Amino acid sequence: MSYEQRKTKWSNQYPAISDLAKKAKKRIPQVGWEYLYSGTGDEDLLERNKNAFQQITFLPRFCKGELEANLETTLFGRKYKAPIGIAPVGLTGLMWPRVEHYLAATANRFKIPYSLSTVATETPETTGQFVGDMGWFQLYPPKDPDVRQSLLQRAKDAGFHTLLITADVPMASRRERTKRAGLSVPPKFTPKMLWEGITHPMWSYYTLLNGIPRLRTIEHYTNNNAMKFVSGFVGNRLGGTLDWDYCKALKDAWDGPVVLKGILHPEDAAKAIEIGLDGIGVSNHGARQFNGAPAAIEALPAIVQEVRGRVPVIFDSGIRTGLDIMRALYLGANFVLAGRAFVYGVAALGKYGGDHAAHILIDDLKNNMIQLGVTNLEELRNAELAN
């Protein structure tokens, strides 16, 4: 089936990201779904992210004749077909095998960036074969400088050119919902887990073909590839070390753009610029890390005001629609990342599901821009709010 045939068929069956989410929930085991969908604590921040977007409404203008939206965007000197990228998601093989490879290929086809996580279940070396020149690499800061340098070099050698430093994980969050679902690393083959495998046969089939989900990038640094040893490495040797000196060292070690991801306070944005970082990532980690944080979209305007155009501002957290993307761009973001939406696509539809997620978001963004009466990002930022 060609791309055009898939697009026509899937656009009728799954016209929204929410439709992909419903399909994905049926296709993957509960523990995979809970890991993907959940937040932390009582998960109030998941709803705050959603509700904060809904408070932003526009006053459309009409009678402008035939309009066509131009989404082409230049970021860090590279051209992208749309101001939309695929955010890093860890342990993705739990949701569907080879998600990283499939989404890297989607990024390459659509000419939008794909961000590979340090704790992905595929490596930079294998993922780089699919991503072309659309690859970004997300780093959880290792405590060991030799490991840090090795990870950076592996990402560079595999063709990843933009570095995301994740700032907002000073320690692992509790994520009570995933614990209730039975998530453990390494996985425990309980009767419940075996039943989940039986009742989700397609997931089980492809998982058996690809192997039990492993943190393949990280296992390179352990003497034993058993998941319990890799899990111990993640718990003891990644994260919790980040400070401004460390960020500066990463900037010095990387020969491309460096973005500090997870910023919610304007003063942190100012400090990042002061030490020479190239971009600010406004994010609350998709509501997965600190339930007491503000909605990321609420934090965006103050950070944009502080940055004053000196570096690009990249937004993520809570993106569900093209309209959400338009709202973030209107408030001053230069670029937007979405994570769950793309994983839903693969979990729902397989190898080309990421393509359909990209089509939904890009088409929805274009549609909403035309509904508003704007054709490019400059016109969008001059639009009027209704509230």
Helices and strands as residue ranges (DSSP letters): H 3-13, H 17-27, H 30-37, H 44-54, E 58-59, E 73-75, E 78-80, E 84-86, G 92-94, H 99-110, E 114-117, H 124-131, E 135-139, H 145-157, E 162-166, H 176-180, H 191-199, H 201-210, G 218-221, H 227-237, H 244-253, E 258-263, H 266-274, E 279-282, G 285-287, H 296-307, E 313-315, H 322-330, E 335-338, H 340-349, H 353-372, H 377-381, E 384-385
